[in-house]
Amino acid sequence: MDKFVIRGGKRLEGTLKVDGSKNAALPIIAGALLIESGETVIRNVPPLRDTYTILEVIRHLGARAEYDPDDQVVTIDARELIENSAPYELMRQMRASFLVLGPILSRLGEARISLPGGCVLGPRPVDFHIKAFRTMGAKVEEKGGYVIAKGKPLVGTSIYFDRPSHTGTENILFGAVMAKGKTTISNAACDPEIIDVANFLNSAGAKIHGAGTPNIIVEPVKKLKAVEHTVSGDRLVAGTYMLAAAITGGKLKVSGFDPSHLTLLSHKLSEMGCEIQAGRGNVTISGPKRLSSVSVTTFPYPGFPTDLQAGLMAAACVASGTSQIQETVYPDRFSHVMEMCRLGADIKVSTDKATINGVSQLRGAEVMASDIRAGAGIALACLAARGKSELLRVYHVDRAYYRLEEKLSSVGADIDRVSS
């Protein structure tokens, strides 16, 4: 297994461009299964481990999928789907693979999909998906670790989520675009990635209205056509780079994404003493000599992203004063706390709240990543620590950050990937 060897204390300065959004690319690839004619071309698809996993899933189902990692282009021909079952050995690798349920059920009328795997962040049930598809007329049961669904055609109806569900919203969009009758989704997820998925489907001929708001209306169409689509820039990677500038007292220009998607992060970093200038498709951030404390509550978009909580906590570890972070999306998402404490952080956790007493200096240590965003946050803490740190299990980080060590090295970080 690889690890990162990081010698902290280096000020970062320069320009970084983000790749396409993983959280948009994966559902768009799954959504391409709905298109029964021609080749769909998807650009700006990041060459991540999860990209290769979702491509293997759709190939297993019968789609032809080619990927050029240099140009970051995926070409998909889903005219002939020969399989309605997605096995555990593929599905266990990431939760986003469950997004093939909607397209397969819509196309074939029957789907047998293994319950998903991926990072452990506490309970992340697929109950929302199952309940919604049942409301659309499908017969759904769980048996032997699989979700078995039958129903063709799906029937448009009114669907309500008890809380916004990112993948739940996308899966129902896939089921609704060619259902019999209009579908309304209330309390839908509002994330920018949902808009990207809806834009892809609309360009293929779907009629989706209200994406990016809590209320989405889908008017059904008979079929979708092959299209070309470019995936939006990854706001979460961009946010991680912004936090890297903040925690090192550096100055970075981060490009390739929409700064309006990180408005709340920009506000919080400004509160911590950073100077931020947003441009068209980029943001420039300068960190102060020492950050100030901050209070943050994670919440579904447009609230503060739970996926940037670990990175913000790393910054709070070296800020002056006491910071408070409340995690309302995944209450168990504090696995990085123990590792940051190994670096000398002063953090106390009580249920869903963390209190961080800033210290003047973190110290290098051996630490490990427990999930994607925890790993990125711990890497940021190591950038600020005095001496050498070793970050183990970086395969988690690789699932969302393409060659993170090379990107950070290009702007002044002392970080190397080493095979254990």
C-alpha positions, 0 to 999 in steps of 0.5 A, spaced: 500 500 500 502 507 498 503 512 503 504 519 503 510 522 506 509 529 508 514 534 511 510 540 514 511 547 515 511 549 507 507 555 505 503 554 498 503 558 493 501 558 485 495 556 481 491 549 481 486 547 476 481 542 479 479 536 475 471 534 473 467 533 479 467 525 481 460 526 484 457 529 478 461 524 473 459 517 477 451 519 476 452 521 469 455 515 467 450 511 470 445 515 467 448 514 460 445 507 461 438 510 459 440 512 452 438 506 447 441 509 441 448 512 439 454 513 443 454 518 449 461 522 450 462 525 457 468 529 458 472 532 464 471 525 467 477 525 472 481 518 472 480 516 479 479 509 482 471 510 482 471 512 475 474 505 473 469 502 478 463 505 475 465 503 468 466 496 470 459 496 473 456 498 466 460 494 462 458 488 466 451 490 465 452 490 457 454 497 455 460 498 451 464 503 455 471 506 453 475 511 457 481 515 455 484 518 462 489 522 458 483 526 455 479 524 460 473 522 456 468 517 456 464 514 451 458 509 452 454 505 448 448 502 452 444 500 446 444 493 448 443 491 456 444 484 457 444 483 464 440 486 470 444 484 476 450 488 479 454 483 483 457 484 490 464 484 488 463 490 484 458 494 488 461 493 495 467 498 492 463 504 492 456 507 494 455 511 488 454 504 484 447 503 487 445 509 482 445 503 476 438 501 479 434 507 476 436 506 469 436 498 469 429 498 472 427 503 467 430 500 461 429 493 463 423 493 468 427 488 473 433 489 477 437 485 482 442 490 485 447 488 491 447 493 497 452 498 496 459 498 500 464 504 500 466 508 506 464 507 513 460 514 515 455 511 519 448 509 517 447 511 510 441 507 508 438 506 501 431 506 504 429 513 500 431 509 494 426 503 495 421 507 498 420 512 492 421 506 487 415 503 491 411 509 490 412 509 483 409 502 482 415 497 483 415 491 487 421 492 491 424 487 496 431 486 500 433 479 499 440 476 501 444 482 501 440 484 494 435 489 492 430 486 487 426 490 484 420 489 478 416 494 475 415 496 468 413 501 466 414 506 472 409 510 474 410 518 475 407 520 482 409 525 488 415 523 492 417 526 498 424 525 502 424 526 509 431 529 508 435 531 502 438 525 499 443 526 493 443 519 490 436 518 492 434 524 488 439 522 482 436 515 482 429 517 482 430 522 476 433 516 472 427 512 474 422 518 472 425 521 465 421 515 462 416 513 467 408 513 465 406 520 467 409 526 471 413 525 477 414 531 483 420 530 488 419 534 494 425 536 499 430 534 493 437 535 494 439 541 491 447 540 490 450 543 484 452 536 482 444 534 481 444 540 476 449 537 472 446 530 472 439 534 470 443 538 465 446 532 462 439 528 462 435 534 459 440 535 453 439 528 452 431 530 451 429 529 458 424 534 461 426 536 468 424 542 471 427 545 478 433 542 479 438 545 484 431 547 488 427 542 493 422 541 488 423 538 482 418 536 476 419 531 471 415 530 465 416 524 462 419 522 455 419 516 450 426 516 449 433 519 450 438 521 445 446 520 445 449 527 447 456 530 449 456 533 455 462 536 460 462 535 467 463 541 472 469 542 476 469 539 483 468 544 488 470 539 494 477 538 491 477 546 490 475 547 497 480 542 499 485 546 495 483 553 499 483 550 505 491 548 504 492 555 502 489 557 509 492 552 513 499 554 510 499 561 510 499 561 503 496 564 497 493 559 491 489 561 485 484 555 484 481 554 477 476 550 474 470 550 478 464 555 480 466 559 486 459 560 487 458 553 489 463 554 495 460 561 498 459 558 505 466 556 505 469 562 503 465 566 508 468 561 513 475 562 511 474 570 511 472 569 518 478 566 520 482 571 517 483 569 509 483 574 504 479 571 498 477 574 491 472 570 486 473 571 479 470 567 473 471 560 474 476 561 479 478 564 486 484 566 489 485 565 497 491 568 501 492 565 508 494 569 514 500 568 519 495 565 524 488 563 523 482 565 527 477 560 530 470 559 527 464 556 528 461 551 523 455 547 522 454 542 516 448 541 513 446 539 506 447 544 500 447 550 500 449 549 507 456 548 509 459 541 506 460 535 510 465 533 505 469 539 507 468 538 515 475 534 516 479 540 512 476 545 516 477 542 522 484 541 520 485 549 519 481 550 526 487 545 530 492 551 528 487 557 529 487 562 535 482 560 540 476 555 540 472 553 534 466 549 534 464 544 529 457 540 529 456 535 524 449 534 522 449 530 516 453 524 518 454 524 526 459 519 526 464 523 521 469 524 526 474 518 525 479 523 523 479 526 530 484 521 533 489 522 528 489 529 528 490 528 536 496 524 534 499 530 531 498 534 537 491 537 536 486 539 542 479 536 540 474 534 544 468 530 541 461 530 544 455 526 540 455 530 534 459 536 536 467 537 536 470 543 540 477 544 538 482 548 542 487 551 537 494 550 538 500 554 536 504 548 532 502 541 530 507 535 530 509 530 525 506 523 526 504 517 523 497 517 521 492 514 517 486 515 513 479 512 514 475 515 508 476 519 503 475 526 506 478 524 513 484 522 509 484 529 505 483 533 512 489 529 515 493 531 509 492 538 510 494 537 518 500 534 516 502 540 511 501 544 517 505 540 522 512 541 524 517 535 522 515 529 518 508 525 518 506 519 514 499 518 512 497 511 511 491 508 507 492 513 502 488 509 497 482 512 500 484 519 498 485 516 491 478 515 490 476 523 490 483 526 489 487 525 483 495 525 484 494 529 490 501 529 492 503 531 485 498 537 485 500 540 492 508 539 490 507 543 484 505 549 489 510 548 494 508 542 499 514 537 501 510 531 500 511 524 496 508 518 495 511 512 497 510 504 496 510 501 503 
